[in-house]
């Protein structure tokens, strides 16, 4: 089954610094990729998604991600992090076409933002 | 508008008891998914409903788990003879159609003692 790997369990950045969260996918054809954020006590919220077309995808809250087929990556970036960005971030891929668009999630990266 | 709602928000039960978890999807959404989030396994897909079609149960971990969706709207996930390893947050998501964005509910935290 299609899967994603998030190599970093925890990331700490200073407020105002840039951020890059890594995601690698394992799939032969062009995958359908997503980034979700989960704040403490909150549900999962979609930041952005990639199906096809332009490989640089803009999302909400100032986030963007770039699909790189040569590196099997879909890294999430933000130029300047705010304290409110502290949360758990999940990369996901559509697992298989028989389950609708059921998502296969990575283990998540926990982001801590320091003053 | 109203998002996906789930009830109860928290459920504590004893090992061996049956539990029912409810999901109210966004009105008009034809696709509905159940996921489970646990410390050991992360986020896992459980079951998928599309309209009135037969559900895809490929993610259900055992035959103790079942789900139904009445009238193409509300869904109930039932866990029979609960075990401690069933302790997790159960998330429901709905989307307008199968390829549209999934909107997640706040989840039901299940604790099996």
Interface residues (C-beta under 8 A of the other chain):
Chain A: X36 X42 X43 X44 X45 X46 X49 X90 X92 X95 X98 X99 X100 X101 X102 X103 X104 X105 X106 X107 X108
Chain B: X3 X4 X31 X33 X35 X42 X43 X44 X45 X48 X50 X56 X58 X59 X91 X93 X95 X98 X99 X100 X101 X102 X103 X104 X105 X106 X107
